[in-house]
Amino acid sequence: MAIPLLNYAPSSQNSRVAGFTVSGDSTPRIYTTANLLSGSDLDELIEAAYRQIFFHAFAADREITLESQLRSGNISVRQFVRGLVLSNTYRSSFYDKNSNYRFVEQTVQRVLGRDVYSEKEKIAWSIVVATKGIEGFIDALINSDEYLEAFGDDVLPYQRRRVLPSQRIGEMPFNLKSPRYDAYHRAQLGFPQLIWQNSVRSYVVTDRKPKSGDPSLFLNMARSINASVPANSKPVSAQNLDYERLVPRR
């Protein structure tokens, strides 16, 4: 018997607030197949889908079969998004290198276009991942009422209500707020830890740290010694040297 989805209370977020805004440069562009005029518009939609799900897709990451099915009209945008999230690239990039909680947070951001409401929602969806697998979790998001009301079958998901007219700076994009690896896995992989004071701290494995007696610990002391000129030496002229006594007797 499958465990039902736990109840979690939605929090007040920008994505839940209806707004009447005038479109401008800061307004996210909505990609949909309902008003495509040319093949180039479909190309832009596909590229936007890769940016939304993968953030960046190399040539080896592209799903050629899904692109062909979308171009021929055999699948909708919703099914195309489902295929991208269930691809090997997304699995290896987000699921294999993160915990279930982190995977749920990143997938909700990319598929539903909003942040998770609370830790309770993370736990609820993590149970779905553990019991029904990744495919069951993705199907629950794609077929949810929230997704259908916000995007339907034709609209590509996007970060909803990121920029508000009453704020000078909007919410941070998801790819910057939630990078692919969390702090724990960045430390395990040896990634440099960036500090906003323009200084970089590198991760050093405990076994490689110098112990007492290591010559590297005396490097600074050796550099501080000025061995170029002896302390008590006096300059001697070549005219005052007795070369006959300096030559060894044979």
Secondary structure by P-SEA (a helix, b strand, c coil): ccccbbbbbbcccccccccccccccccbbbbbccccccaaaaaaaaaaaaaacccccccccccaaaaaaaaaccccaaaaaaaaaacaaaaaaccccccaaaaaaaaaaaacccccccaaaaaaaaaaaaaccaaaaaaaaaacaaaaacccccccccccccccccccccccccccccccccaaaaaaaccbbbbcccbbbbbbbccccccccccccaaaaaaacccccccbbbbbbccccccccccccc
